[in-house]
Amino acid sequence: MGRKINRKELSKIKAKLREQNAVELEQQLQNQTITEDNPDNTPKTLNDIKKAIREEAKNSPDSQPAISKSVQIKNAKKKAREQMSSEPKTRGIKWNHKIGDLVLISHRNVSEQSYGIIVSEDVDESYNGTGSHAVHYDRTLFLVMSPSGNHWHYAKSLAVCK
């Protein structure tokens, strides 16, 4: 977004716009008075000019009523909700493991830990329940190449070595 405009600057801008509109109206009326053959229908005061322009605006099919700020905000919120609902939702746990990382493998039953390199990844994410009560089960497996061979390990049993 651009910078915010304070009230003084906004009032100055509005005043300039009013002046420009008044000048344009006067020029239009001068052009109309020159081209018209009937001098009795020409407006003679500024109020007459404004009334004539309002009547033309009412009669023209192109004119649309101005939209209030609250309606604009509602429309913007509606568009934002539609965009959010159309985007695919990504859920799940993100692990810091990537293919090619050196990891420390911790075994449950063995106190000894070993090292390995991640070769591939198998993602199996499942959900139980719906809405905010959904329970996420992450069964992401990584194929780790270690001195003892290639084995599949769950992500929670691996730690990245830095």
C-alpha positions, 0 to 999 in steps of 0.5 A: 500500500502507498503512504497514508494521507493526513486530513489536511492533505486530503482536504487540499486534494478535495478542494483542488478536485472541486475547483477542477470540476467547476472549471470543467463545468464552466468550459462545457457550458461555454461550449454548449452555449456557443453551439446552441441556437436557442439562447433561452435554454442556456443556464445563466448561473453556476447553480443552473449549470450544476442542475443541468449536469445532474439531470444529464447524469441521471438520464445517462445509463452509464452512471452508477451510484457510488459504493460506500466504504462498508460495501467495498470492505465487505466485497474485499473480505468476500474476495479474500475468503474465496481466494483462501478457500480456493488455495489448497490447504497444506497440513502436516508436520514439516521435518528438517530432514532433506535428501543428502543430509547426514543424520544421527540414527537413534534406536529404541532398544540399543544404546548405541547410535549410528550415522547415515545419509538420507537417500530417499523419502516416503511421505504417508500422511493421514488424518483422523477426524475433521475440522479443528479436531483433526488428529494428524498422524505422520508416518514419514519414512526416510531411507538411510544409507548407513554402514550397516546397510540401507534401512527405512527409519521414521523421521522422529528417530533421526536427528540432523548433524550439523 
